């Protein structure tokens, strides 16, 4: 999906034992040394944090997450714990949280399932089963319905073609199928949309959307907006936006999380933590282009204290 860069890479002179000692010291005695906690958690790759967790447990006979839970609080604590999870475990917990109890947070299901690659989705399913002893697909089927449920289940199969090849003939055919399934007849045939949006590779989808514009003089988004509504519309739009400009999609989500009164801290945590090792550097660039201000500035003006510090550390 183009050329994109993370903000967190493997830390070079990494030493799990040294990190574990530092964290232990940071949480011992009076007062907590938040600075050391931030320095370690925000500057190690996910794999390295797992090693620190294991080392910590074998050295001190305690779980690092448990220790941090008792020392930290609020959004700073949430961010620290999110960083200690493997990405697939974090996503699995988020999905479980979105479906537990009364009401379902459909937007959160969309934000995760419509933006993750096959390998991530497989890892999430596996983590979900391991953590909750439940089947993610069954839970989604029982919490959602209709074509919205179907597109999520299609994405869960993780059968998207991962090649970079573009078949122009297929793009033309798919564009025609999308048109015929939508604008051309009463009642949209969503199954055509599902098959195409959930299984074609991203380069192929881009070609299809271009062909659609050329053939019908309007963007695929216009068709989706006029033909679908509610959660299904959101899911389709998310897939399209991610196909065209994934980093732009996340930059817009970050902007939305900080716009107007009140900040959606959960969204800030989720995006920065899950994209840091994938494309956060590029998301920062897109944010700057779209809003003429740096993401760091925006975060500084919307958050404070250690929470602000750990988010800024993830950006560098």
N, C-alpha and C positions, 0 to 999 in steps of 0.2 A: 504494500500500500504506500508506495512512494518512499521518499527518503526522510526518515525521522529519527530523532535522537533522544536518548534518556537523560535525566539529570543525575541519576545514581548509577554508578558502575561499580564493578568489584573494587574494593579498597585494596590498594597495593600492599603495603606492609602490614597485612592483617594478621592479628594474633588473637584467637578466640579466648585464650586463657587470660591474656592481659585485659581484654574487654570485660570479661566476666568479673575479674578482680575490681576493675574500675567501677562497674555498675554496683557491685556489692558494697564498695566503699561509699558510693554516692547515696545509698539507701540506709546506711548504718548510722546509729547515733542520732544526735539531735539535728533536725533539719535535713532536708534532702538537697543534694547537689544536682539541680535540674540541668545545669549547663553541661555536665558530663553525660547525662542521660541523652540529651538532645544530640550532642556531638557524636555519640556512638550510634544511636538508632538511625539518625538521618544520614549517616555517611557510610553505611554498610549495605551491601546487596541483601536481598531477601535470603539467599542461600547462606550468607555469612551470619545473618541474625539467627538463623536456625542453629548454626554451630555454636554461637554464643549461648543460646538457650540450653543446649545440651551440656556444654561445658559448665555453665552456672549450676545446673542441677547436680552434676556429678561432684562438683567442688563443695557446694553448700547444702546439698540435700533438700533444696527448695526450688519451686518453680519460679522462674523469673517473672512471668506474667502475674503470678500471685503477689510477689513482692512489690512490683510496680503498682498493682491495684491498691495495695494498702498504703502506698506512699503518695500517689498522685490523685488528682481529682479532675472532674469536668472534662472539657474538650481536649485538654492536654493528655489526660489519661486515655481517653478514647483513641487519640492519634497514636500514642505509644503502643497501646495494645494492638491496634490495627497493623502496626509495623512488625509486631512480633508474630503475627499470623503469616502462614504461607499465603500468597495471593489467592490461590484457589479456596483456601479455608475461609479467608476473609469474605470472598464473594459468596461462598456457601452460607455463611452466617447472615450476611445481608439478605440473601434470598429467603432464608428461613424466617428472619425477622419480618420480611415483607408479607409473609403469608400466615404468620402465627396470630392467634387471637381473632377478634372480630375485625372484619374488613380486610381487604388486601391492598397493598400499595403497588398498584399496577405500574406506575411510572418507574418504580425501582426495578421491577422485573424487566421492563423494557430496557432501562439504561444498562443493565448487566448483560442480558441474553442477546440483545440486538447489536452489541458492540464487541463481543469477544470472539476470538478465533477458535477454530475447531479444537485445537489442543487444549486451550484454556477451558472450553466447555466440557471436554471429557474429564479434565482434572477437577472441575467444579462438581460434576455429578458424583465422582468418586469420593471427594471430600464430604459432600452432603450426606452420602450413605454412611461414611465412616463416623462423622460427627453426630449425626442425629438418628442413625439406624432407620432412615426413611428413604423412599425413592423420590427423587426430585421430579421426575416426569409425572408420577401419580399425584404428587402434591399440586403441581401446576394444573393438571387436568381437573382436580377437584376444586381449585380456587378460581379458575377462569373458564370462559365458555365461548362457544361459537368460533368464528374465524380467528379471533384474537388468540384463543387457546391453541388453535391449529398452527398458527405461525410460530408461537413459542415452542410447541412440541417439534415442529419441523427444525427449528434452529438447534434444539437440544440433541438432535440426531448427529450433529457435528459432521454433516456430509457436504459442506461447502467445498467446491473444487478449489484447491489452493494453488493452482498453477497461475502463470502470468500471461498465458497465451490468450489472444483475442481471436475469436472466430467471427469475422464480419457478417457472414451469412446468417449465423445463429443470432447475432445481435439484431439484425433486421427482422428475422422471424419472431424473436422474443418481443421486440418493440411492437410488432403487429399484434401479437397475442395479448400483450398488455393493453393495447388500444381496444381490441375487440372485447376483452374481458371487462373493460371499463366503459368509457364514453359511448361505446357503440350500441349498448343494449340496456334495457331496463334491468336494474338489479345487477350489481357487479359480481362477476365470477371470481371471487377471491382466490379460489384454488390455483388459478393461473399465476396470480401475483405471488402466492406462497411458494410455489415451485421455483419460480424464477428468482425471487428475492432471497430465498434460503439456500439455494444450491449452486448458483453461478459464482465464479470467482469475481473478485472486485474489479479487476481490469475489464473483464467481460461485461459486468454490469454498467460500468462507465460508458462503454461503447454502446450498450443497449439504450441507455438514457439519452445519449447523443442522437442515436438513430431515431428515437422517439420524437425528439425535438424537431429533427429535420422532416420526418414524415408528417407530423401533426401540428407543427407550428406552435407547440406549447410544451412546457416542461412537464416531466413526469409528476413533479410535486403538485401541479395544478390538477392533474387527473386524480391524484390520491385525495386531495382536499375536497374535490367536488363529488367523489364517489364513495368515500368512506368517512367514518366519524369516530369519535371517542378513542378508546385505547388502540383499536385496530389502526386507525389513522396515525396515532403516535408511533406505533411500532413500525409501520411502513416508512414513515417520514424519517425515523431514526436510522433505519437501514440505508435509506437513500442518502441522508446527510453524511453518514459514516463512510459510504462508498465514495462520495464526491470529495469529502474533506473531513476526515476523521478528527484531525487536530482542531479544526475550526469548530466542529461539533462540541468538543470538550471545552474549548475556550468560551463558547457561548453559554454552556452550562455553568461554568465558573462565574461568568458575568451575571447570569441570572441569580446565582446563589448570593450575590452581594448587592444586587440592585434594590433600591427602595429601602423601606424601613425593615430592620431585622435582617439577620444574616442566616442563611441555611448552612450552619457549621457542618452538619453531617455530610452535605454534598461536597463541601471543600475537602473534608478529610478523605471521603471516598475517592474523589478524582485525583487528588495529589498522591495519595498512597498507592492507588492502583496503576497510575500512569507513570510514576517516577522512573521505573526501570524500563519503560517502553518508549514513550515519546513526549515526556513532559517538557523537555528543552524546546521541541517544536511547537508544543501547545503555547508556551510562553511567547514565542515569536508570533504565532497567529493572534494571540491576545493583543499584543502590541499593535499589530497591523489593524485589527478590527476596532480597537477602542482608543488608540493613540495614547495609551498609558501602560506602564509596565504592570504585569500581574503582581509583582512584589509590592508595588505602591498600593494597588487595590487591596491586597491582603492586609498591609500595614494599617490602612485607614479603616478596615472593617473588623479587625480582631486585635487582641491585646495579650500582654503577658507571655507566659511560656507557650501558650497555644500558638500565638503569633510567631514566636521564635522557632518552634519546631516546623511550622509550615514553611517559613522562609528558608530554613535549613534544607528542606526537601527540594526547594527550587534551585539550589546552587550546585 
